[in-house]
Amino acid sequence: MTSTAAEVIKADVQAQAEVEPELSYALEEHTRSGEASTAGGEAPDAGEQESAVPVVSWRSILLLSASHLSSSWSDRTLEFAVPLYLITLFPGTLLPSSLFGFLTTGASILLSNAVGNYVDHAPRLRAVRAFILTQKASNLAAYALLLVLFERLQGQAGRGLGSAGNAGVRALFVGVCLLGCILRLATVGMNVAIERDWVTTITTGSPASLTRLNAFLRRIDLLCKLLAPLFVSFLTLKSYQLSIMVLMAVSFVTMFFEFVWIQLVHNEFPVLAAEQAERLTAYAQRPRAPFWNMAAVGKTMQQMLVDWREFQRTPVFPTAVSISLLYLTTLAFDSTFLSYVVWRGYSNPLIAGMRGLCVVMGLLGTVIQPLLSRWIGNTRAASWSIWSEFLTLLPVLLSFFLSPAGYDDAGHVWNSALLFGGMALSRPGLWAFDLSQLQILQDKLRDHPRRNALTALQFSMQSIGDLAKYVLVMILSSPTEFRWTAVVSVGCVLAGCLVWTFAYARKERGHVLHLAHMAHILRSALRWVRLTHF
């Protein structure tokens, strides 16, 4: 028996030696890249290496986080407040809130590339300040129009937007929609400028700093997504007019703080101004078309098509397709899903608790992703994350086809557990994949001369997914048909998994699975079973 066990151990060692080169591929690649960087000259000493990599201090992170918190808070509060106010002003119809969402999403699809072009060509600090001013001004103006509707025209608004409605109500509603489109584009500009451009530049040469900073900003966004609706709901307990005035005051005050914070962050990193000077010099040498004429519009459209073709040729385009497919979903706590669960009869405290649980699980994903990235690399971390999201959504899909019984019935309890539990378990995978894909996009396009214009196209693709969701819900508008929107949603997640795995990860890693390593584990397990049981 002892000799047989020794033979098995020896065979295991030999099999492991056969697959060892494959397992150490990443280490060898890292070693070769380090040798290549020092070939032809002396290796830089430790001091030179430290000076070459910008140090992201905690003070810088806190300043940037404060600015991002203010911007994200303004965006999330208006994103929740405007549909809530429109539903209150126009009772009995979801058309105004649906039109608002449809138009703002359409603006993002059409004009995100133009916003990215502006970020590429404008001085960094001036561009971010322009977005801050635009975001806050559109916030204040939209709230002011809504306040007029509540104070002066609430009775007329109840007659709707049709021919029986008031012309002044229609005009104010159009103004709110236009301001919402402007706000959406300003938010896209802030995200492109800060998350894609500034963060990529200040963490050049330090993947660990890039991962840490991305995770910090995403956690802030998730916290705002959780707390902003609670804040707005608390304000509306007294009156809608009071809530609007408080939100206006917050937007006005935070505008000045954001101007100061972003200036301090810009001063912290001289690399922002140095890299910007090279980019603007190259742009100044290009011929420029005059603005505000048909020739300029045609040139802009032509440049957009050029950017789309260029983006499709980049190796990261499949990653943008995969994450955009995740946006075509009704399995998120947005207005569509909330309307469905309210129709199902779930209580408001339960809905609020489940929404909070999903956000907490999403925050857990932002903690897991940096650890996974350091352990197995960004590509494999993203693969594990997106497939875990798909697998955990299968119980959610199953819950729509189990007949829900009464509240006191155990079947309903299990149905609710499948629905909300599966959604909560899918959040870590979703947000870990989001962070991994973002860092891959930043790394691959770091040196591209039009990286902001190209990364802005991903916002357009994500907005297309959002718009397709609205169309899907319009087609399957009955709550009894919501299960089929869930089927489409899970199918899109599966499509995103397949695009990621076979169009990107396989090309990057040369394989989908470590078949040799898996075969070795299986052979070892079979030998162990044979020795211990036979």
DRENDRENTI-444909 format. One line per field, with one value per residue (C-alpha): x, y, z; residue number from 1. Coordinates in Angstrom, 2 decimals, m for minus. Each point is the difference from the previous one (the first is absolute). Layout:
east (X|...)
north (Y|...)
up (Z|...)
i (NUM|...)
//
This chain:
east (0.00|2.86|1.81|m3.20|m0.60|3.59|m0.50|m3.13|1.84|2.85|m2.46|m1.69|3.32|0.81|m3.44|0.34|3.36|m1.66|m2.53|2.36|1.17|m3.60|m0.69|3.14|m0.72|m0.99|3.14|2.23|m1.75|0.56|3.67|0.48|m1.67|2.31|3.03|m1.20|m0.45|3.67|1.50|2.58|0.88|0.50|m2.93|m1.38|0.68|m2.73|m0.20|m0.53|m2.70|m1.83|0.09|m1.31|m3.17|m2.37|m0.76|m3.74|m0.20|m2.97|m0.49|m0.35|m2.42|m2.13|m0.11|m0.93|m2.53|m1.61|m0.42|m1.38|m2.35|m1.50|m0.40|m1.43|m2.36|m1.46|m0.46|m1.59|m2.37|m1.34|m0.13|m2.36|m1.80|m1.13|m1.96|m1.48|m1.12|m1.36|m2.04|m1.43|m0.77|m1.51|m1.89|m1.44|2.59|3.66|0.38|1.80|2.57|0.50|0.50|2.53|2.00|m0.27|1.19|2.90|1.20|m0.27|2.08|2.71|0.02|0.32|2.32|2.30|2.67|m0.11|0.45|3.02|1.47|m0.30|1.84|2.79|0.47|m0.74|2.35|m0.73|m0.91|m2.10|m1.93|m0.84|m1.05|m2.23|m1.66|m0.44|m1.61|m2.23|m1.06|m0.89|m1.68|m2.18|m0.80|m1.11|m2.02|m1.78|m0.92|m1.22|m2.34|m1.33|m0.60|m2.05|m2.03|m0.73|m0.73|m1.97|m1.12|m0.44|m3.75|0.42|2.79|m2.51|m1.71|3.13|2.07|m2.65|m2.29|m2.07|3.05|1.43|2.47|2.09|0.28|1.19|2.58|1.38|0.14|1.97|2.38|0.51|0.76|2.51|1.75|0.05|1.78|2.56|0.54|0.46|2.69|1.73|0.06|1.47|2.64|0.88|0.30|2.18|2.20|0.52|m0.42|1.49|2.45|1.27|0.12|1.77|2.61|0.79|0.40|2.22|2.49|m1.86|m2.71|m0.59|m0.78|m2.30|m1.93|m0.26|m1.19|m2.55|m1.40|m0.27|m1.94|m2.33|m0.76|m0.94|m2.35|m1.66|m0.44|m1.62|m2.25|m1.16|m0.20|m1.19|m3.48|m0.37|0.96|m2.52|m2.73|0.64|m0.28|m3.29|m1.63|m0.53|m0.83|1.23|0.61|2.25|1.96|0.61|1.27|2.36|1.39|0.51|1.91|2.21|0.84|0.82|2.30|1.83|0.82|2.49|1.52|0.51|1.84|2.41|0.47|0.70|2.57|1.79|0.03|1.39|2.76|0.89|1.06|2.28|m0.15|m3.53|1.26|3.17|m1.80|m2.73|2.53|1.24|m3.55|m1.18|3.10|m0.73|m3.64|0.86|1.84|m3.13|m2.34|m3.15|m3.43|m2.19|m2.79|m3.75|m0.37|m0.95|3.61|0.96|m2.95|0.94|3.63|m1.13|m2.13|2.85|2.38|m2.52|m0.10|3.81|0.07|m2.49|2.11|3.14|m1.65|m1.17|3.59|1.35|0.46|m2.27|m3.09|m1.38|0.27|m2.13|m2.56|m0.14|m0.55|m2.53|m2.07|m0.30|m1.84|m2.91|m1.57|m3.16|1.55|1.24|m1.66|m1.12|m3.50|m1.03|0.95|m1.37|m3.36|m0.08|0.80|m2.54|m2.57|1.01|m1.01|3.35|0.08|2.02|2.27|0.84|0.74|2.19|1.83|0.66|1.22|2.39|1.21|0.77|2.02|1.96|0.74|1.13|2.40|1.29|0.78|2.19|1.94|0.34|1.14|3.38|0.80|m0.94|1.94|3.19|m0.48|m0.93|0.19|m2.69|m1.04|m0.67|m1.55|m2.45|m0.77|m0.75|m2.11|m2.25|m0.64|m0.82|m2.56|m1.65|m0.11|m1.49|m2.70|m1.32|m1.95|m1.45|m1.22|m1.43|m2.00|m2.08|m1.22|m0.89|m3.62|0.07|m2.55|m1.26|2.32|m0.51|0.83|3.47|0.12|m0.16|2.84|2.20|m1.05|1.01|3.27|0.85|m0.91|1.69|2.72|1.14|0.04|2.08|2.47|0.42|1.11|3.60|0.62|m1.58|2.06|3.22|m0.35|m0.74|3.24|2.09|m1.34|0.62|3.64|0.57|m1.48|2.22|3.14|m0.58|m0.87|2.45|2.23|m2.68|m0.12|m3.82|m0.58|m2.74|m2.00|0.22|m0.83|m2.98|m1.37|m0.37|m2.47|m1.92|m0.05|m1.20|m2.72|m1.10|m0.50|m2.05|m2.08|m0.62|m1.25|m2.55|m1.18|m0.23|m2.15|m2.21|m0.63|m0.51|m1.70|m2.34|1.30|m1.06|2.47|2.93|1.36|0.85|2.02|1.89|0.70|1.39|2.06|1.65|0.52|1.88|2.21|0.77|0.78|2.34|1.73|0.52|1.26|2.43|1.25|0.43|0.55|2.41|1.17|0.83|2.10|1.79|0.78|0.17|m2.59|m3.27|0.82|3.20|m0.98|3.33|m0.17|m3.64|0.84|2.85|m2.32|m2.58|2.60|1.30|m3.51|m0.73|3.24|m0.82|m3.49|1.45|2.60|m2.27|m3.16|1.25)
north (0.00|2.40|m0.62|0.56|3.32|1.01|m0.78|2.20|2.88|m0.37|0.01|3.09|1.85|m0.94|1.13|3.26|0.59|m0.42|2.78|2.24|1.99|0.94|1.06|2.17|1.73|3.31|0.06|m0.66|2.75|2.42|m0.96|0.43|3.42|1.07|m1.20|1.78|3.27|m0.02|m1.49|2.17|1.99|m0.05|m0.79|3.05|0.18|m0.11|3.78|0.49|m2.67|1.67|3.41|m1.48|m1.27|2.67|m0.58|0.21|1.26|m0.46|3.79|m0.06|m2.92|1.80|3.21|m1.83|m2.11|3.13|1.53|m3.26|m0.37|3.43|m0.62|m3.50|1.15|2.72|m2.46|m2.74|2.35|1.49|m3.44|m1.16|3.29|1.02|m3.21|0.15|3.60|m0.74|m2.95|2.27|2.83|m2.32|m2.66|m2.93|m0.10|m0.99|1.77|3.16|m1.93|m2.45|2.86|1.60|m3.23|m0.66|3.50|0.21|m3.45|0.94|3.12|m2.13|m2.36|2.77|2.47|m1.93|m0.19|3.79|0.40|m2.34|2.03|3.13|m1.71|m1.00|3.53|2.34|0.84|m2.48|2.38|2.22|m2.99|m1.38|3.43|0.41|m3.34|0.95|3.32|m1.65|m2.76|2.34|2.61|m2.61|m1.47|3.35|0.90|m3.37|0.22|3.57|m1.09|m2.86|2.42|2.22|m3.03|m0.90|3.55|1.36|m2.75|m3.21|m0.04|0.47|m2.63|m2.58|0.22|m1.42|1.04|m0.62|2.44|0.37|1.12|3.46|1.50|1.45|m3.44|m1.49|2.78|m0.47|m3.78|0.46|2.27|m2.61|m2.63|2.24|0.82|m3.71|m0.67|2.72|m1.41|m3.52|1.21|2.01|m3.14|m2.00|2.73|m0.17|m3.78|0.05|2.83|m1.24|m3.80|m0.62|2.85|1.42|m3.32|m1.72|2.76|0.41|m3.77|m0.62|m2.74|m1.08|m2.62|m0.36|3.71|m0.19|m2.92|1.72|3.31|m1.65|m1.96|3.13|1.91|m2.92|m0.41|3.66|m0.40|m3.03|1.77|2.95|m2.42|m1.36|3.16|2.65|m1.59|m0.32|3.67|1.14|m2.22|1.45|3.56|m0.72|m1.07|3.68|1.32|m0.30|3.74|m0.05|m2.97|1.84|3.12|m2.06|m1.81|3.35|1.32|m3.11|0.30|3.70|m0.41|m3.11|1.73|2.29|m2.83|m2.06|2.90|0.15|m3.76|m0.57|2.82|m1.60|m3.41|1.56|1.69|m3.30|m1.59|2.01|m2.95|1.10|3.33|m1.48|m2.74|2.46|2.40|m2.70|m0.95|3.56|0.78|m2.93|1.03|3.63|m1.15|m1.61|2.00|1.10|0.49|3.00|m0.59|0.37|m0.72|m3.03|m0.70|m0.21|m2.29|m2.26|m0.10|m0.87|m2.87|m1.21|0.08|m1.97|m2.73|m0.03|m0.38|m2.88|m1.83|0.67|m1.24|m3.18|m0.74|0.29|m3.23|1.31|0.47|m3.46|0.97|3.09|m2.17|m2.46|2.62|1.86|m3.17|0.01|3.32|m1.59|m1.30|0.44|m1.90|3.11|2.27|2.61|1.39|m2.98|m2.69|2.05|0.32|m3.78|m0.93|2.54|m1.64|m3.37|1.37|0.29|2.61|3.18|m0.84|m3.38|1.59|2.65|m2.64|m2.20|3.00|0.87|m3.61|0.03|3.19|m1.44|m3.12|2.25|1.73|m3.46|m0.51|3.12|m1.51|m3.43|1.28|1.49|m3.23|m2.14|2.27|m0.37|m3.74|m1.09|3.14|2.27|m2.24|m3.09|2.11|1.44|m3.49|m1.37|3.04|0.11|m3.75|0.15|2.71|m2.22|m3.07|1.92|1.49|m3.46|m0.33|3.46|m1.15|m3.16|2.07|1.57|m3.42|m1.27|0.88|2.46|m0.89|2.08|1.74|m2.59|m2.85|m1.51|m0.13|3.77|0.25|m2.19|1.97|3.26|m1.53|m1.06|3.42|2.33|m2.40|m0.69|3.69|0.77|m2.81|1.24|3.50|m0.86|m1.61|2.93|2.72|m2.03|m0.51|3.71|0.95|m2.59|1.08|3.66|m0.64|m2.07|2.84|2.54|m2.11|m0.86|3.56|1.79|1.20|0.49|3.66|m0.02|m2.22|2.18|0.14|m3.79|m0.72|2.36|m2.34|m2.65|2.34|0.16|m3.80|m0.28|2.56|m2.09|m2.88|2.29|1.18|m3.57|m0.76|2.82|m1.31|m3.54|1.17|2.01|m3.16|m2.23|2.62|m2.25|m1.11|m3.55|0.14|1.19|m3.55|0.16|3.18|m1.96|m2.74|2.59|1.57|m3.27|m0.87|3.29|m0.80|m3.39|1.72|2.37|m3.01|m1.67|3.19|0.62|m3.59|m0.77|3.44|1.40|m2.31|m2.90|2.26|1.53|m3.25|m2.40|m2.35|0.00|m2.61|m1.64|m3.37|m1.64|1.16|m1.11|m3.41|m0.38|0.78|m2.47|m2.76|0.61|m0.14|m3.28|m1.53|1.11|m1.53|m3.26|m0.24|0.88|m1.86|m2.98)
up (0.00|0.86|m3.30|m1.95|1.74|m0.71|m3.68|m0.07|1.65|m2.51|m2.90|1.42|0.18|m3.59|m1.22|1.88|m1.63|m3.40|0.66|1.96|m3.06|m0.76|3.58|0.10|m3.32|1.60|2.15|m3.03|m1.96|2.87|0.19|m3.77|0.09|2.81|m1.96|m3.13|1.83|1.12|m3.16|m1.72|3.08|3.72|2.23|1.80|3.67|2.62|0.33|m3.72|m0.02|2.89|m1.68|m3.25|1.68|1.35|3.66|0.68|3.58|2.28|m0.02|m3.78|0.16|2.59|m2.03|m3.19|1.91|1.49|m3.44|m1.42|2.97|m0.63|m3.73|0.43|2.75|m2.23|m2.85|2.12|1.84|m3.24|m1.63|2.77|0.72|m3.50|m0.79|3.51|m0.49|m3.49|1.27|2.72|m2.44|m2.63|1.98|m1.85|m2.79|m0.33|m3.34|1.28|2.04|m2.89|m2.47|2.35|0.23|m3.74|m1.02|2.45|m1.05|m3.68|0.59|1.60|m3.01|m2.56|1.72|2.37|m2.71|m0.44|3.75|m0.12|m2.86|2.11|2.87|m2.42|m1.36|2.91|2.90|2.77|2.81|m2.25|m1.33|3.45|1.26|m3.05|0.78|3.68|m0.93|m2.62|2.38|2.84|m2.21|m1.72|3.42|1.37|m3.10|m0.14|3.69|m0.52|m2.83|2.11|2.87|m2.30|m1.06|3.62|1.15|m2.95|m2.36|1.98|m0.59|m3.77|m0.11|1.21|m3.40|m1.66|m3.00|m2.67|m1.75|3.17|1.93|0.61|m2.49|2.81|1.60|m3.28|m0.46|3.50|m0.46|m3.26|1.90|2.72|m2.66|m1.79|3.26|0.84|m3.31|0.75|3.49|m1.39|m2.42|2.74|2.16|m2.89|m0.38|3.70|m0.13|m3.12|1.26|3.57|m0.07|m3.44|m0.61|3.30|1.87|m2.90|m0.23|3.70|0.53|m3.04|0.87|3.13|m0.64|3.75|0.33|m3.03|1.53|3.38|m1.44|m2.30|2.95|2.15|m2.64|m0.69|3.71|0.19|m2.94|1.58|3.34|m1.76|m1.87|3.37|2.10|m2.49|m0.49|3.78|0.41|m2.63|1.47|3.45|m1.34|m1.74|3.28|0.83|m3.48|m3.57|m0.22|3.07|m1.37|m3.28|1.80|2.16|m3.06|m1.74|3.01|0.11|m3.71|0.34|3.00|m1.26|m3.29|1.75|2.01|m3.16|m1.65|2.94|0.34|m3.68|0.01|2.94|m1.72|m3.18|1.99|1.71|m3.30|m2.32|m2.43|m0.95|m1.34|m1.56|m1.94|m0.97|m1.57|m2.39|m0.97|m0.61|m2.07|m2.29|m0.27|m0.83|m3.13|m1.44|m2.30|1.75|m1.56|0.91|2.50|m0.46|m3.71|m2.06|m0.94|3.67|0.76|m2.91|1.15|3.52|m1.28|m2.19|2.96|2.07|m2.64|m0.10|3.77|m0.11|m2.58|2.01|3.20|m1.72|m1.03|3.53|1.99|2.79|m2.18|0.94|3.68|m0.67|m1.81|2.89|2.70|m2.17|m0.28|3.79|m0.22|m1.85|3.16|2.01|2.93|1.80|2.53|m2.51|m0.56|m2.17|2.51|2.92|m1.77|m0.48|3.61|1.26|m2.29|1.46|3.41|1.77|2.77|m0.29|2.98|m1.56|m3.38|1.62|2.01|m3.03|m1.98|2.81|0.16|m3.73|0.35|2.94|m2.05|m2.84|2.39|0.92|m3.68|0.01|2.91|m1.63|m3.40|1.08|1.84|m3.00|m2.33|2.04|0.33|m3.53|m2.17|m1.43|m2.89|2.08|2.78|m2.52|m1.37|3.44|0.85|m3.06|0.05|3.71|m0.79|m2.61|2.26|2.94|m2.24|m0.94|3.29|m0.65|m3.40|1.56|2.51|m2.80|m1.09|3.46|0.74|2.91|2.62|2.92|2.43|2.69|m2.34|0.18|m3.78|m0.13|2.51|m2.17|m3.07|1.67|1.18|m3.56|m1.40|2.47|1.14|m3.56|m0.84|3.10|m0.76|m3.57|1.07|1.04|m3.39|m1.85|1.67|0.10|m3.75|m0.45|1.77|m1.85|m3.40|0.87|0.91|m3.14|m2.08|1.75|m0.47|m3.66|m1.09|2.29|m2.85|m2.65|m1.18|0.02|3.00|1.52|m3.22|m0.26|3.64|m0.27|m2.67|2.70|1.75|m3.30|m0.18|3.58|m0.71|m2.98|2.43|2.26|m2.95|m1.14|3.51|m0.24|m3.37|1.39|2.91|m2.34|m2.03|3.04|2.14|2.00|3.43|m0.91|m2.91|2.14|0.18|m3.71|0.52|2.67|m2.55|m2.42|2.79|1.06|m3.68|m0.48|3.00|m1.56|m3.30|1.86|1.60|m3.38|m1.69|2.84|0.13|m3.68|m1.58|2.61|2.80|m2.32|m2.23|2.98|1.78|m2.95|1.52|1.89|2.63|1.30|m1.47|0.80|3.61|0.32|m1.48|2.48|2.93|m1.28|m0.42|3.51|1.44|m1.78|1.29|3.53|m0.23|m1.34|2.76|2.90|m1.02|m2.00)
i (1|2|3|4|5|6|7|8|9|10|11|12|13|14|15|16|17|18|19|20|21|22|23|24|25|26|27|28|29|30|31|32|33|34|35|36|37|38|39|40|41|42|43|44|45|46|47|48|49|50|51|52|53|54|55|56|57|58|59|60|61|62|63|64|65|66|67|68|69|70|71|72|73|74|75|76|77|78|79|80|81|82|83|84|85|86|87|88|89|90|91|92|93|94|95|96|97|98|99|100|101|102|103|104|105|106|107|108|109|110|111|112|113|114|115|116|117|118|119|120|121|122|123|124|125|126|127|128|129|130|131|132|133|134|135|136|137|138|139|140|141|142|143|144|145|146|147|148|149|150|151|152|153|154|155|156|157|158|159|160|161|162|163|164|165|166|167|168|169|170|171|172|173|174|175|176|177|178|179|180|181|182|183|184|185|186|187|188|189|190|191|192|193|194|195|196|197|198|199|200|201|202|203|204|205|206|207|208|209|210|211|212|213|214|215|216|217|218|219|220|221|222|223|224|225|226|227|228|229|230|231|232|233|234|235|236|237|238|239|240|241|242|243|244|245|246|247|248|249|250|251|252|253|254|255|256|257|258|259|260|261|262|263|264|265|266|267|268|269|270|271|272|273|274|275|276|277|278|279|280|281|282|283|284|285|286|287|288|289|290|291|292|293|294|295|296|297|298|299|300|301|302|303|304|305|306|307|308|309|310|311|312|313|314|315|316|317|318|319|320|321|322|323|324|325|326|327|328|329|330|331|332|333|334|335|336|337|338|339|340|341|342|343|344|345|346|347|348|349|350|351|352|353|354|355|356|357|358|359|360|361|362|363|364|365|366|367|368|369|370|371|372|373|374|375|376|377|378|379|380|381|382|383|384|385|386|387|388|389|390|391|392|393|394|395|396|397|398|399|400|401|402|403|404|405|406|407|408|409|410|411|412|413|414|415|416|417|418|419|420|421|422|423|424|425|426|427|428|429|430|431|432|433|434|435|436|437|438|439|440|441|442|443|444|445|446|447|448|449|450|451|452|453|454|455|456|457|458|459|460|461|462|463|464|465|466|467|468|469|470|471|472|473|474|475|476|477|478|479|480|481|482|483|484|485|486|487|488|489|490|491|492|493|494|495|496|497|498|499|500|501|502|503|504|505|506|507|508|509|510|511|512|513|514|515|516|517|518|519|520|521|522|523|524|525|526|527|528|529|530|531|532|533|534)
//
